[in-house]
Amino acid sequence: MFKRELQKEIENIKNNNLYRFLRKKDNTNNILDFSSNDYLCLSKHPEVIDAVKDGLKYGFGSTGSRLTSGDINHQILEEKIAEFKGTEGALVYSTGYATNVGVISSLCKKGDLILSDKLNHASIIDGCRLSKSDVLIYNHCDVNHLRDLIEENGNNYNNLFIITDGVFSMDGDIAPLDKLKKIADEYNGILIIDDAHGTGVLGNGRGTLKHFNLKPSDNIIQIGTLSKAVGGLGGFVCGIEELIEYLINTSRSFIYSTSLPPCVVSGCIKSLELMERGDLTKKLQKNIKTANKIFKEYNFIKEDNLTPIYPLIFKEKTMEISENLIKNNIFCVGIRYPTVPKGLERLRVSINIGHSEGDFGVLCECIKKVLN
Ligand SMILES: Cc1ncc(COP(=O)(O)O)c(C=O)c1O
């Protein structure tokens, strides 16, 4: 009975053209990869690999949650992150997803109001769902809509949280943090920024807050991931000391989950050391300029990008283009509904410091062939 139910559901998904399946990636250098979030190519950096090997001296797994036997080299990483982000403290979780879910559900309570950008990442949405707060969605990056919602609804709540991606994962655009911070200050609210795609990319690598020249403050909480520009795995939150102390005591995805393997932690520490120098982020910014030039020549974008994520909207042609790219050893996945709205199906091209101008040309030519 259960089996038949599942078969019916799967059939439904297929009929709606929404079927997802796993596709093994050749992770050697034989493919041109425009799908990864490894913006600074740190996942394969020799010094990072050496650091991971060295971390194996602690054993493979961490053997427990941070509050039991799993607190090994994790505090060194947290000090590094706090220093990098200029905050009083930081706390590491096992993924970025677990960080958003664990931080939001722990901080936002019954009697609070969350205002969340319409295009926020799924892990923010799930964190909001798990919280006991009321949630209102404001139109993407629309500070006037946000203000209207607060004016209309904000009075009857204890705390007000504004939550946004720093750099939006599917569009590569940047949240107006300067304006959001102003609104948070004005209404005595707290601004939570998920800078998964801003860290290592903007603000000399320090992230989107730094990009706007904003300083960390009591009412700003920065979340990030160690799985994108840092090239490893894990997530983190940073802010004031009391925030960290509170989360250690209340955040369920932190408390009730085994901590990261120490070798992963060692690799992340090395990645951050390399990121601190700033040259990798400069290289990425240079490559973004080159990609802007080539993508404009092919008419795939109109305006310059500031981040390495390019949403090339090809609508119903998207999946055909993506398949053809894969046939040509170019890995670049198509993104469709429900990850992005209907009619905005796209190739999510993400570039990194390993790409050359020639690589951008090869990608564009291959796309053009399907379009013509
Ligand atoms: C904006 C954003 N937040 C959080 C996450 C989750 O991070 P992780 O992959 O480390 O779980 C992602 C990853 O896709 C993301 O794009």
The ligand as an SDF file (V2000), in Angstrom:
LIG
                    3D

 16 16  0  0  0  0  0  0  0  0999 V2000
   21.8620   31.0790    1.3020 C   0  0  0  0  0  0  0  0  0  0  0  0
   22.1730   29.7020    1.8190 C   0  0  0  0  0  0  0  0  0  0  0  0
   22.0610   29.4620    3.1310 N   0  0  0  0  0  0  0  0  0  0  0  0
   22.3340   28.2560    3.6510 C   0  0  0  0  0  0  0  0  0  0  0  0
   22.7310   27.2090    2.8500 C   0  0  0  0  0  0  0  0  0  0  0  0
   22.9800   25.8710    3.4620 C   0  0  0  0  0  0  0  0  0  0  0  0
   24.3470   25.6990    3.6640 O   0  0  0  0  0  0  0  0  0  0  0  0
   24.9740   24.2320    3.7280 P   0  0  0  0  0  0  0  0  0  0  0  0
   25.0950   23.7610    2.3210 O   0  0  0  0  0  0  0  0  0  0  0  0
   26.3020   24.4640    4.3960 O   0  0  0  0  0  0  0  0  0  0  0  0
   24.0600   23.4030    4.5410 O   0  0  0  0  0  0  0  0  0  0  0  0
   22.8730   27.4060    1.4840 C   0  0  0  0  0  0  0  0  0  0  0  0
   23.3140   26.2940    0.6170 C   0  0  0  0  0  0  0  0  0  0  0  0
   22.7890   25.9740   -0.3800 O   0  0  0  0  0  0  0  0  0  0  0  0
   22.5930   28.6850    0.9420 C   0  0  0  0  0  0  0  0  0  0  0  0
   22.6860   28.9040   -0.3630 O   0  0  0  0  0  0  0  0  0  0  0  0
  1  2  1  0
  2  3  1  0
  2 15  2  0
  3  4  2  0
  4  5  1  0
  5  6  1  0
  5 12  2  0
  6  7  1  0
  7  8  1  0
  8  9  2  0
  8 10  1  0
  8 11  1  0
 12 13  1  0
 12 15  1  0
 13 14  2  0
 15 16  1  0
M  END
$$$$
